[in-house]
């Protein structure tokens, strides 16, 4: 895969990988040597049973019926013998195909389990439909522990997010920021506490309708092998209004100049997976495309998980300015390790080891002189140097 080409060429990882491959081949050879004799013997027995058994048994019965019971004439006997030969061939082929089916069933079982999988968080078809206007999100004493772990990722989180406010979640890697926004979108359910939308527990809403309230970009977003328009809308455009919305979203994300250089503009295919002439975008350009998805989505809450990690400082500044303008009538919750962007937030929450250790506006936290102020000054000092 081309994603691994640079590291393969610049390092010596090829040799350990080749070693793993050789080990796997040796294991396969050992297994083959261990069982091949038994498998060969069983196949010979089956072949002999099918050939000699049907040859002696069926033909013996036919000859016996002809010679002893005079059941049919010589021509009839020849006809029946030919039919028996064909039947023997069919039965033999069926037995071999049956063996192949049993082998393939091992792989088909994986597909069946996938197709029969039931999501742990159900749709709740009879649930409430959220109101179309901006909602009021409230987290009350929320804690969360991943399945199979005994250590909570989040502990006793309480946040009140009023409509149209801009919230920044900051902190070191592993502090629980991304997990928190996933809980808000109900990709997981809280272990303790509750999350409310307009005073109602989010579990009481119809799942798809609740999630429709959010426009989101994750730090591990994916680009699909389809047109720019469909990548922005995450669906085929219905009409000209949809296409216009996608164009405006691309303009607001700062990617419009790049799209103008592509051969088919917004209808250019991305990646070369299905089109040899497909366009390849840089990391920063892909991130702008992902941000455009938030601008294009008709939602009241925008969640951005590290939306500017691949952007240069100027592009980041422009992107956040555009985001605040385009999302003026939306609630915005964003995660960023660059604290210069947190300055734009109405309120900042600093997480550490799954807990909120500081909260307030940028000015309030700087006056506090705590951990946020220290982190901000450390980053600012690097720029000044």
C-alpha positions as CSV (number, residue, x, y, z in Angstrom):
1,X,0.0,0.0,0.0
2,X,1.4,3.5,-0.9
3,X,0.6,4.8,2.6
4,X,3.6,2.7,3.9
5,X,6.0,3.4,1.0
6,X,8.0,6.3,2.6
7,X,8.8,4.6,5.9
8,X,9.6,1.3,4.1
9,X,12.2,3.1,1.9
10,X,13.7,5.3,4.5
11,X,14.1,2.7,7.2
12,X,14.9,-1.0,7.6
13,X,11.5,-2.2,8.7
14,X,11.4,-4.4,5.6
15,X,13.6,-7.0,7.1
16,X,11.6,-7.6,10.4
17,X,8.4,-7.8,8.2
18,X,10.1,-10.3,5.9
19,X,11.1,-12.3,9.0
20,X,7.5,-12.3,10.2
21,X,6.4,-13.4,6.7
22,X,8.9,-16.2,6.7
23,X,7.8,-17.4,10.1
24,X,4.2,-17.5,8.9
25,X,5.2,-19.5,5.9
26,X,7.2,-22.0,8.0
27,X,4.2,-22.4,10.3
28,X,2.0,-23.1,7.3
29,X,4.6,-25.7,6.0
30,X,4.7,-27.4,9.5
31,X,0.9,-27.6,9.6
32,X,0.8,-29.0,6.1
33,X,3.5,-31.6,6.9
34,X,1.6,-32.6,10.1
35,X,-1.8,-33.2,8.5
36,X,-1.1,-33.8,4.9
37,X,-0.6,-37.6,5.3
38,X,-3.9,-37.9,7.1
39,X,-5.7,-35.7,4.6
40,X,-4.2,-37.7,1.7
41,X,-5.3,-41.0,3.2
42,X,-8.8,-39.8,3.8
43,X,-9.1,-38.5,0.3
44,X,-7.8,-41.9,-1.1
45,X,-10.4,-43.7,1.1
46,X,-13.1,-41.4,-0.1
47,X,-12.0,-41.8,-3.7
48,X,-11.9,-45.6,-3.5
49,X,-15.2,-45.7,-1.7
50,X,-16.9,-43.5,-4.3
51,X,-15.3,-45.3,-7.3
52,X,-15.2,-49.0,-6.2
53,X,-18.3,-48.7,-4.1
54,X,-20.5,-47.3,-6.8
55,X,-18.8,-49.4,-9.5
56,X,-19.1,-52.7,-7.7
57,X,-22.3,-52.0,-5.8
58,X,-24.5,-50.2,-8.5
59,X,-23.2,-52.2,-11.5
60,X,-23.4,-55.4,-9.5
61,X,-27.1,-54.8,-8.8
62,X,-27.7,-53.9,-12.5
63,X,-26.0,-57.1,-13.8
64,X,-27.8,-59.2,-11.1
65,X,-31.2,-57.8,-12.2
66,X,-30.4,-58.5,-15.8
67,X,-29.0,-62.1,-15.4
68,X,-31.2,-63.4,-12.5
69,X,-34.4,-61.5,-12.5
70,X,-34.4,-60.6,-16.3
71,X,-35.6,-57.2,-15.2
72,X,-34.8,-55.6,-18.6
73,X,-33.2,-56.3,-22.0
74,X,-29.6,-56.0,-22.9
75,X,-30.1,-52.5,-24.5
76,X,-31.9,-51.4,-21.3
77,X,-29.1,-52.7,-19.2
78,X,-26.5,-50.8,-21.2
79,X,-28.6,-47.6,-20.9
80,X,-29.0,-48.1,-17.1
81,X,-25.2,-48.7,-16.8
82,X,-24.5,-45.4,-18.6
83,X,-26.9,-43.7,-16.4
84,X,-25.2,-45.2,-13.3
85,X,-21.8,-43.9,-14.6
86,X,-23.2,-40.4,-14.9
87,X,-24.8,-40.7,-11.5
88,X,-21.4,-41.9,-10.0
89,X,-19.7,-38.8,-11.5
90,X,-22.4,-36.5,-10.1
91,X,-22.1,-38.0,-6.6
92,X,-18.3,-37.8,-6.7
93,X,-18.3,-34.1,-7.8
94,X,-20.9,-33.3,-5.2
95,X,-18.8,-34.9,-2.4
96,X,-15.8,-32.8,-3.5
97,X,-17.9,-29.6,-3.7
98,X,-19.4,-30.4,-0.3
99,X,-15.9,-30.5,1.2
100,X,-15.1,-27.1,-0.4
101,X,-18.3,-25.7,1.0
102,X,-17.3,-26.8,4.5
103,X,-13.9,-25.1,4.0
104,X,-15.5,-21.9,2.8
105,X,-18.0,-21.9,5.6
106,X,-15.2,-21.0,8.0
107,X,-14.8,-17.6,6.1
108,X,-18.5,-17.2,5.4
109,X,-19.2,-17.4,9.2
110,X,-17.2,-14.2,9.7
111,X,-19.5,-12.4,7.1
112,X,-22.6,-13.9,8.7
113,X,-21.6,-12.6,12.1
114,X,-20.9,-9.2,10.7
115,X,-24.3,-9.0,8.9
116,X,-26.2,-10.3,11.9
117,X,-24.4,-7.8,14.3
118,X,-26.8,-5.8,16.4
119,X,-25.6,-2.4,17.5
120,X,-25.2,-2.0,21.3
121,X,-26.9,1.4,21.1
122,X,-30.3,0.8,19.5
123,X,-32.2,3.2,17.2
124,X,-35.1,3.7,19.7
125,X,-37.7,4.0,17.0
126,X,-40.4,5.3,19.4
127,X,-38.1,7.8,21.0
128,X,-38.5,11.6,21.0
129,X,-37.5,13.8,18.1
130,X,-35.3,16.7,19.2
131,X,-36.6,20.2,18.6
132,X,-35.2,21.8,15.4
133,X,-34.0,24.9,17.2
134,X,-30.6,25.1,19.0
135,X,-30.4,22.8,21.9
136,X,-29.1,23.1,25.5
137,X,-26.6,20.4,26.3
138,X,-25.9,19.5,29.9
139,X,-23.5,16.9,31.3
140,X,-24.2,15.9,34.9
141,X,-21.5,14.0,36.8
142,X,-20.5,12.0,33.7
143,X,-18.0,9.2,34.1
144,X,-17.0,6.6,31.4
145,X,-14.9,3.5,31.4
146,X,-14.2,1.6,28.2
147,X,-15.3,-2.0,28.0
148,X,-12.6,-4.4,29.3
149,X,-10.9,-1.7,31.3
150,X,-11.1,-1.0,35.0
151,X,-9.7,2.5,34.8
152,X,-12.2,5.4,34.0
153,X,-11.3,7.6,31.1
154,X,-13.6,10.4,32.4
155,X,-14.5,11.1,36.0
156,X,-17.4,13.2,37.3
157,X,-17.6,15.6,34.3
158,X,-20.2,18.4,34.7
159,X,-20.6,21.0,31.9
160,X,-23.4,23.3,30.9
161,X,-23.4,24.2,27.2
162,X,-25.9,26.8,26.3
163,X,-27.1,27.3,22.7
164,X,-24.7,29.1,20.3
165,X,-21.8,29.2,22.8
166,X,-18.3,28.3,21.7
167,X,-16.6,25.7,23.9
168,X,-12.9,24.7,23.8
169,X,-11.6,21.4,25.3
170,X,-7.9,21.5,25.9
171,X,-5.4,19.2,27.7
172,X,-2.7,16.7,27.1
173,X,-3.1,13.6,24.9
174,X,-5.1,10.9,26.7
175,X,-6.9,13.4,28.9
176,X,-10.3,12.2,27.6
177,X,-11.3,15.1,25.3
178,X,-12.2,12.9,22.2
179,X,-14.0,10.4,24.4
180,X,-16.1,13.3,25.8
181,X,-17.3,14.5,22.4
182,X,-18.1,10.9,21.4
183,X,-20.3,10.6,24.5
184,X,-22.1,13.8,23.4
185,X,-22.9,12.3,20.0
186,X,-23.9,9.0,21.8
187,X,-21.3,6.9,20.0
188,X,-20.9,5.5,23.5
189,X,-23.2,5.6,26.5
190,X,-22.0,7.0,29.8
191,X,-21.0,4.6,32.5
192,X,-22.3,7.0,35.2
193,X,-24.2,10.2,35.3
194,X,-26.3,11.5,32.4
195,X,-26.2,13.8,29.3
196,X,-29.3,16.0,28.7
197,X,-30.5,17.8,25.6
198,X,-33.1,20.5,26.5
199,X,-33.6,18.8,29.8
200,X,-34.2,15.3,28.4
201,X,-31.8,12.4,28.7
202,X,-30.3,11.8,25.3
203,X,-31.2,8.1,25.6
204,X,-34.9,9.0,25.3
205,X,-34.4,10.5,21.8
206,X,-34.5,8.6,18.5
207,X,-30.8,7.9,17.8
208,X,-30.6,8.9,14.2
209,X,-32.6,12.2,14.8
210,X,-30.4,13.0,17.8
211,X,-27.2,12.5,15.9
212,X,-28.5,14.6,13.0
213,X,-28.1,17.6,15.3
214,X,-24.3,17.4,15.1
215,X,-21.9,18.3,12.4
216,X,-18.6,16.7,13.2
217,X,-14.9,16.4,12.1
218,X,-12.8,13.8,13.9
219,X,-9.0,13.9,14.0
220,X,-8.9,10.6,12.2
221,X,-11.4,11.6,9.5
222,X,-11.6,9.6,6.2
223,X,-11.8,10.8,2.6
224,X,-13.9,8.6,0.2
225,X,-13.1,7.7,-3.4
226,X,-15.9,9.8,-4.9
227,X,-16.4,13.5,-6.0
228,X,-15.5,16.5,-4.0
229,X,-19.2,17.4,-3.7
230,X,-20.2,14.0,-2.3
231,X,-17.2,14.1,0.1
232,X,-18.4,17.4,1.5
233,X,-22.1,16.4,1.7
234,X,-21.4,12.8,2.6
235,X,-24.2,11.9,0.2
236,X,-25.2,12.5,-3.4
237,X,-26.5,16.0,-4.1
238,X,-30.2,16.1,-4.6
239,X,-30.4,19.4,-6.5
240,X,-28.7,22.6,-7.4
241,X,-29.2,23.9,-3.9
242,X,-27.2,21.0,-2.5
243,X,-24.4,21.7,-5.0
244,X,-24.4,25.4,-4.0
245,X,-24.2,24.5,-0.3
246,X,-21.2,22.3,-0.9
247,X,-19.5,25.1,-2.9
248,X,-20.1,27.6,-0.1
249,X,-18.8,25.1,2.5
250,X,-15.6,24.6,0.5
251,X,-15.2,28.4,0.2
252,X,-15.6,28.8,4.0
253,X,-13.1,26.1,4.7
254,X,-10.4,27.8,2.6
255,X,-10.2,25.1,0.0
256,X,-11.9,26.9,-2.9
257,X,-8.7,28.1,-4.6
258,X,-7.4,24.5,-4.7
259,X,-10.7,23.1,-6.1
260,X,-10.5,25.7,-8.9
261,X,-7.3,24.1,-10.1
262,X,-8.8,20.6,-10.4
263,X,-9.9,19.5,-13.9
264,X,-13.6,19.0,-13.1
265,X,-13.9,21.4,-10.1
266,X,-16.3,20.1,-7.5
267,X,-17.1,17.0,-9.6
268,X,-13.5,15.9,-9.6
269,X,-13.0,12.4,-8.3
270,X,-10.7,12.1,-5.2
271,X,-8.1,9.4,-4.8
272,X,-7.0,7.0,-7.5
273,X,-8.8,4.0,-6.1
274,X,-11.4,4.0,-8.9
275,X,-10.1,6.6,-11.2
276,X,-6.5,6.8,-12.4
277,X,-7.0,10.5,-13.0
278,X,-8.4,11.1,-9.5
279,X,-7.0,14.1,-7.5
280,X,-4.7,13.6,-4.6
281,X,-4.8,16.4,-1.9
282,X,-2.2,17.3,0.7
283,X,-2.8,16.7,4.4
284,X,-3.8,20.3,5.0
285,X,-6.1,20.3,2.0
286,X,-7.8,17.1,3.2
287,X,-8.3,18.6,6.6
288,X,-10.0,21.7,5.0
289,X,-12.2,19.3,3.1
290,X,-13.2,17.6,6.3
291,X,-14.0,21.0,7.9
292,X,-16.2,21.8,4.9
293,X,-18.4,18.9,5.9
294,X,-19.3,20.8,9.1
295,X,-20.1,23.9,7.2
296,X,-22.3,22.0,4.8
297,X,-24.3,20.1,7.4
298,X,-27.6,21.5,8.5
299,X,-27.0,21.0,12.2
300,X,-27.2,23.2,15.3
301,X,-24.1,21.8,17.1
302,X,-20.6,21.6,15.5
303,X,-18.0,19.4,17.0
304,X,-14.4,19.7,15.8
305,X,-11.7,17.3,17.1
306,X,-8.3,18.8,16.2
307,X,-9.6,20.5,13.1
308,X,-6.4,22.3,12.4
309,X,-3.6,19.9,13.3
310,X,-2.3,19.7,9.7
311,X,-2.7,23.4,8.9
312,X,0.0,26.1,9.0
313,X,-0.6,28.9,11.6
314,X,-2.0,31.4,9.0
315,X,-4.4,28.8,7.5
316,X,-5.4,27.8,11.0
317,X,-6.2,31.4,11.9
318,X,-8.2,31.9,8.7
319,X,-10.1,28.6,9.2
320,X,-11.1,29.4,12.8
321,X,-12.2,32.9,11.8
322,X,-14.3,31.4,9.0
323,X,-15.6,28.8,11.4
324,X,-16.7,31.3,14.0
325,X,-18.4,33.4,11.3
326,X,-20.2,30.5,9.6
327,X,-21.2,28.9,12.9
328,X,-22.3,32.1,14.6
329,X,-25.8,30.6,15.0
330,X,-24.5,27.2,16.1
331,X,-23.0,25.7,19.3
332,X,-19.4,24.9,18.6
333,X,-17.3,22.5,20.7
334,X,-13.8,22.1,19.5
335,X,-10.6,20.3,20.7
336,X,-7.3,21.9,20.0
337,X,-3.7,21.5,21.2
338,X,-2.9,24.9,19.8
339,X,-4.1,27.2,22.6
340,X,-4.1,30.2,20.3
341,X,-7.3,29.0,18.9
342,X,-8.9,28.5,22.3
343,X,-8.8,32.3,22.7
344,X,-11.8,32.5,20.4
345,X,-13.9,30.3,22.8
346,X,-16.5,31.7,25.2
347,X,-15.4,29.1,27.7
348,X,-12.4,26.8,28.0
349,X,-12.3,23.5,29.9
350,X,-8.9,22.0,30.8
351,X,-9.0,18.3,31.2
352,X,-6.3,16.3,33.0
353,X,-6.5,12.5,33.5
354,X,-10.2,12.5,32.8
355,X,-11.2,15.4,35.1
356,X,-11.9,19.1,34.6
357,X,-9.2,20.9,36.5
358,X,-9.8,24.4,35.2
359,X,-12.6,26.2,33.5
360,X,-13.3,29.7,32.3
361,X,-12.7,32.2,29.5
362,X,-9.2,32.8,28.2
363,X,-8.9,36.0,30.2
364,X,-10.1,34.4,33.4
365,X,-7.7,31.4,33.1
366,X,-4.8,33.7,32.3
367,X,-5.5,35.8,35.4
368,X,-5.8,32.6,37.4
369,X,-2.2,31.8,36.5
370,X,-2.8,28.0,36.7
371,X,-2.0,25.1,34.4
372,X,-3.8,26.6,31.4
373,X,-1.8,29.9,31.7
374,X,1.4,28.0,32.0
375,X,0.6,25.9,28.9
376,X,-0.4,29.0,26.9
377,X,2.8,30.9,27.9
378,X,4.9,27.9,27.0
379,X,3.5,27.8,23.5
380,X,3.6,31.5,23.1
381,X,7.2,31.6,24.1
382,X,8.1,29.2,21.3
383,X,6.6,31.6,18.8
384,X,8.3,34.6,20.3
385,X,11.7,32.8,20.1
